[in-house]
Amino acid sequence: MEPARPGGPPPARWYQRVVTTTLLGLLVLSLAGLLVPGLRDELALTVTRRTVPHVELYLSGPSAEAAQDGCRRRGGTVMVEFTVRSHLGEAEVVPFRVVLRPSARTARVRTGTVDLAGAQDAVVRERFRVAPDEAYAVRILLPGRDERLLLRCEAGRP
């Protein structure tokens, strides 16, 4: 701390500088929160704890093991089964796309929609023909949303 000069104002104490800097920082953050829409929305979500409408996409099947694995084949038929769960709050039609790409051939695509009302689940089942000794990949998408699943299934797996 430097000594006071005769006739001049005394030097600021350390806590006066901290309080001034902190208040200035809070002012800048407040202005950014008001002016930047993304930050304003995130702050509102944090403070109000309101839920964001969304859908879940996950694998489903007749058993827990099948739901974890996802690669289900019976002979030359592959069964793709997934669930779309709504957290939207209102009825909505959600499109889906299933792309099956066998290792040796071109992809096969199936599209459709599921009607979701409130907190409802929709189970979708699609069957594809694939040779029993052929590996394949499955991509499940909800166009216009971030939800997607990708499965890589080896040749010869049941």
C-alpha positions as CSV (number, residue, x, y, z in Angstrom):
1,M,0.0,0.0,0.0
2,E,1.4,3.3,-1.0
3,P,1.5,6.2,1.5
4,A,-1.1,9.0,1.2
5,R,0.2,12.1,-0.6
6,P,-0.3,15.3,1.1
7,G,-3.2,17.3,-0.4
8,G,-4.4,14.3,-2.6
9,P,-7.1,11.7,-2.2
10,P,-6.0,8.6,-0.2
11,P,-5.3,5.5,-2.3
12,A,-8.2,3.0,-2.8
13,R,-8.3,0.1,-0.4
14,W,-8.1,-3.4,-1.9
15,Y,-11.7,-4.3,-1.2
16,Q,-12.9,-1.2,-3.0
17,R,-11.2,-2.3,-6.2
18,V,-12.6,-5.9,-5.8
19,V,-16.2,-4.6,-5.3
20,T,-15.9,-2.2,-8.3
21,T,-14.5,-4.9,-10.6
22,T,-17.1,-7.4,-9.5
23,L,-19.9,-5.0,-10.1
24,L,-18.5,-4.1,-13.5
25,G,-18.3,-7.9,-14.4
26,L,-21.9,-8.5,-13.3
27,L,-23.1,-5.5,-15.4
28,V,-21.3,-6.9,-18.5
29,L,-22.8,-10.4,-17.9
30,S,-26.3,-8.9,-17.4
31,L,-26.1,-7.0,-20.6
32,A,-24.8,-10.0,-22.5
33,G,-27.7,-12.0,-21.1
34,L,-30.2,-9.4,-22.3
35,L,-28.7,-8.9,-25.7
36,V,-27.6,-12.5,-26.8
37,P,-30.8,-14.6,-27.4
38,G,-29.0,-18.0,-27.0
39,L,-27.5,-17.0,-23.6
40,R,-30.9,-15.5,-22.5
41,D,-32.7,-18.8,-23.4
42,E,-30.1,-20.9,-21.5
43,L,-30.3,-18.7,-18.5
44,A,-34.1,-18.9,-18.5
45,L,-33.9,-22.7,-18.7
46,T,-31.5,-22.8,-15.8
47,V,-33.4,-20.5,-13.6
48,T,-37.0,-21.7,-14.3
49,R,-36.3,-25.4,-14.6
50,R,-38.9,-25.8,-17.4
51,T,-38.5,-28.8,-19.6
52,V,-37.6,-28.6,-23.2
53,P,-40.0,-30.4,-25.6
54,H,-38.1,-33.3,-27.2
55,V,-38.4,-36.9,-28.4
56,E,-36.3,-40.0,-27.4
57,L,-35.2,-42.6,-29.9
58,Y,-34.0,-45.9,-28.6
59,L,-33.8,-49.6,-29.6
60,S,-36.5,-51.8,-28.4
61,G,-37.4,-55.5,-28.7
62,P,-39.0,-58.5,-27.1
63,S,-36.2,-58.9,-24.5
64,A,-33.7,-56.7,-22.7
65,E,-30.9,-58.5,-24.5
66,A,-32.3,-57.8,-27.9
67,A,-32.9,-54.2,-26.9
68,Q,-29.2,-53.9,-26.0
69,D,-27.9,-55.7,-29.0
70,G,-30.2,-54.4,-31.8
71,C,-28.9,-56.9,-34.4
72,R,-31.7,-59.4,-34.8
73,R,-31.7,-61.7,-37.7
74,R,-33.8,-64.8,-38.4
75,G,-32.6,-66.6,-41.5
76,G,-32.6,-64.1,-44.3
77,T,-34.8,-61.5,-42.5
78,V,-33.5,-58.7,-40.4
79,M,-35.9,-57.1,-37.9
80,V,-35.2,-53.5,-37.0
81,E,-37.3,-52.4,-34.0
82,F,-37.1,-49.0,-32.3
83,T,-39.2,-46.8,-30.1
84,V,-39.9,-43.1,-30.3
85,R,-41.0,-41.6,-27.0
86,S,-42.6,-38.2,-26.9
87,H,-41.8,-35.4,-24.4
88,L,-43.5,-32.8,-26.6
89,G,-46.5,-31.8,-24.6
90,E,-48.8,-31.7,-27.6
91,A,-49.6,-34.1,-30.5
92,E,-47.2,-34.1,-33.4
93,V,-46.4,-36.3,-36.4
94,V,-42.7,-37.2,-36.3
95,P,-41.1,-38.6,-39.5
96,F,-38.5,-41.4,-39.4
97,R,-36.1,-43.0,-41.9
98,V,-34.5,-46.4,-41.6
99,V,-31.5,-47.1,-43.9
100,L,-30.2,-50.7,-44.1
101,R,-26.9,-51.0,-46.0
102,P,-25.7,-54.6,-46.6
103,S,-22.0,-54.9,-47.1
104,A,-22.1,-56.0,-50.7
105,R,-25.2,-54.1,-52.1
106,T,-26.8,-50.7,-52.2
107,A,-28.8,-49.3,-49.3
108,R,-32.4,-49.9,-48.8
109,V,-34.5,-47.1,-47.3
110,R,-37.8,-47.1,-45.5
111,T,-39.6,-43.9,-44.4
112,G,-42.7,-43.3,-42.4
113,T,-44.2,-41.3,-39.7
114,V,-45.3,-41.9,-36.1
115,D,-48.2,-40.0,-34.5
116,L,-47.2,-38.9,-31.0
117,A,-49.7,-37.4,-28.6
118,G,-48.6,-36.1,-25.2
119,A,-46.2,-38.4,-23.4
120,Q,-46.8,-41.4,-25.7
121,D,-44.5,-44.1,-27.1
122,A,-44.6,-45.4,-30.7
123,V,-42.9,-48.7,-31.5
124,V,-41.8,-49.1,-35.1
125,R,-40.9,-52.5,-36.7
126,E,-39.3,-52.8,-40.1
127,R,-38.2,-56.0,-41.8
128,F,-35.5,-56.3,-44.5
129,R,-34.2,-59.2,-46.5
130,V,-30.4,-59.8,-46.1
131,A,-28.4,-62.8,-46.9
132,P,-27.6,-64.8,-43.6
133,D,-23.8,-64.5,-44.3
134,E,-23.8,-60.8,-45.0
135,A,-22.8,-58.0,-42.7
136,Y,-25.0,-54.9,-42.6
137,A,-25.3,-51.5,-41.0
138,V,-28.6,-49.9,-39.9
139,R,-29.1,-46.1,-39.5
140,I,-32.3,-44.8,-37.9
141,L,-32.9,-41.1,-38.2
142,L,-35.6,-38.7,-37.2
143,P,-35.3,-36.0,-40.0
144,G,-35.3,-32.5,-38.7
145,R,-34.1,-33.6,-35.2
146,D,-30.8,-34.6,-33.7
147,E,-31.8,-38.1,-32.7
148,R,-30.2,-40.9,-34.7
149,L,-28.9,-44.5,-34.1
150,L,-26.3,-46.5,-35.9
151,L,-25.9,-50.2,-35.7
152,R,-23.1,-52.3,-37.3
153,C,-24.0,-56.0,-37.4
154,E,-21.6,-58.7,-38.3
155,A,-22.1,-61.5,-40.8
156,G,-23.6,-64.7,-39.5
157,R,-24.9,-63.3,-36.2
158,P,-28.4,-64.5,-35.3
